[in-house]
Amino acid sequence: VQLQASGGGLVQAGGSLRLSCAASGRTFSSNAMGWFRQAPGKEREFVTAISWNGRSTDYADSVKGRFSISRDNAENTVYLQMNSLKPEDTAVYYCAADRLSSQDIVTGRAYWGQGTLVTVSS
């Protein structure tokens, strides 16, 4: 199983980026998927998650109203649209897919992508 994240890069504060995470090796159409991030010197933190059918989403308070998660089950892909980016959003962003749950991601049993770096300059 592989989760391939892409779309990271350097952007100025206030700008936008769209991350993609394409899964291969199995289908995740029945599983919750999401994004986490890890800033330099900090622990990995939850960003957002989406249920199997896309009807339920959850966001960290720090990104609510700026980030939007979506998924395309036909493409086995999850997306993260990031708007109004701030320097504190700078981090490596990891996509994740739960092995069992259709609603939530339990980090201890999730599949993880390799990460994509997002750098927001002030």
C-alpha positions as CSV (number, residue, x, y, z in Angstrom):
1,V,0.0,0.0,0.0
2,Q,1.3,3.5,-0.9
3,L,0.0,6.9,-0.3
4,Q,1.7,9.4,-2.5
5,A,1.4,13.0,-1.5
6,S,2.1,15.9,-3.8
7,G,1.5,19.6,-4.3
8,G,3.7,21.1,-1.6
9,G,6.0,24.0,-2.3
10,L,6.9,27.6,-1.4
11,V,4.1,30.2,-1.2
12,Q,3.8,33.7,0.2
13,A,1.5,34.4,3.1
14,G,-2.1,34.8,1.9
15,G,-1.5,32.4,-0.9
16,S,-3.0,29.0,-1.7
17,L,-1.9,25.5,-2.4
18,R,-3.7,22.3,-3.2
19,L,-2.3,19.0,-1.9
20,S,-3.2,15.6,-3.4
21,C,-2.7,12.2,-2.0
22,A,-3.1,9.2,-4.3
23,A,-3.5,5.8,-2.8
24,S,-2.4,2.6,-4.5
25,G,-2.3,-1.1,-3.5
26,R,-5.8,-1.1,-2.1
27,T,-9.0,0.9,-2.3
28,F,-9.8,3.3,0.5
29,S,-13.3,4.1,-0.6
30,S,-14.7,2.7,2.6
31,N,-12.1,4.3,4.9
32,A,-11.6,7.6,6.5
33,M,-8.7,9.6,5.2
34,G,-7.1,12.8,6.2
35,W,-4.1,15.1,6.7
36,F,-1.6,15.7,9.5
37,R,1.4,18.0,9.6
38,Q,4.6,18.3,11.5
39,A,6.4,21.6,11.8
40,P,10.1,21.8,12.6
41,G,10.8,20.9,16.2
42,K,7.2,20.1,16.9
43,E,5.1,16.9,17.1
44,R,2.9,15.7,14.3
45,E,-0.6,17.2,14.6
46,F,-4.0,16.6,13.2
47,V,-5.2,18.9,10.4
48,T,-8.3,17.4,8.9
49,A,-10.2,14.2,8.1
50,I,-13.0,13.1,5.9
51,S,-15.4,10.2,6.1
52,W,-15.6,7.5,3.5
53,N,-18.4,9.2,1.6
54,G,-17.2,12.7,2.1
55,R,-20.3,13.7,4.1
56,S,-18.4,14.2,7.4
57,T,-15.4,16.4,7.8
58,D,-13.4,17.5,10.8
59,Y,-10.8,20.3,11.1
60,A,-8.3,21.5,13.6
61,D,-9.3,24.9,15.0
62,S,-6.2,26.5,13.5
63,V,-7.3,25.8,9.9
64,K,-11.0,26.1,10.1
65,G,-12.4,28.4,7.4
66,R,-9.1,28.3,5.5
67,F,-8.5,24.7,4.6
68,S,-10.9,22.3,2.8
69,I,-10.6,18.5,2.4
70,S,-12.3,16.5,-0.3
71,R,-12.0,13.1,-1.9
72,D,-12.5,11.3,-5.1
73,N,-13.2,7.6,-4.4
74,A,-13.1,6.7,-8.1
75,E,-9.5,8.0,-8.2
76,N,-8.6,6.7,-4.7
77,T,-7.4,10.3,-3.9
78,V,-7.9,12.8,-1.2
79,Y,-7.2,16.5,-1.6
80,L,-6.4,19.4,0.7
81,Q,-7.2,22.9,-0.5
82,M,-5.3,25.4,1.6
83,N,-6.2,29.1,1.3
84,S,-5.1,32.2,3.2
85,L,-1.9,30.4,4.2
86,K,0.1,31.7,7.1
87,P,3.8,31.3,8.0
88,E,2.7,29.0,10.9
89,D,1.2,26.6,8.4
90,T,4.8,25.8,7.3
91,A,5.3,22.0,7.9
92,V,5.6,18.7,6.2
93,Y,2.1,17.5,5.4
94,Y,1.3,13.8,5.6
95,C,-1.8,12.1,4.3
96,A,-3.3,9.2,6.2
97,A,-5.9,6.5,5.7
98,D,-7.4,4.5,8.5
99,R,-7.2,0.7,8.2
100,L,-10.6,0.0,9.6
101,S,-12.9,3.1,10.3
102,S,-15.1,4.8,7.8
103,Q,-15.4,7.9,10.0
104,D,-12.2,8.5,12.0
105,I,-8.5,8.1,11.7
106,V,-6.7,6.3,14.5
107,T,-3.0,7.3,14.1
108,G,-1.7,4.0,15.5
109,R,-3.3,1.9,12.8
110,A,-3.3,4.3,9.9
111,Y,-1.4,4.0,6.6
112,W,0.9,7.1,6.0
113,G,2.2,8.9,3.0
114,Q,5.7,10.1,2.7
115,G,4.9,13.8,3.3
116,T,5.1,16.9,1.2
117,L,6.7,20.1,2.4
118,V,4.7,23.3,2.5
119,T,6.7,26.5,3.2
120,V,4.8,29.8,3.7
121,S,7.0,32.9,3.6
122,S,6.0,36.1,5.4
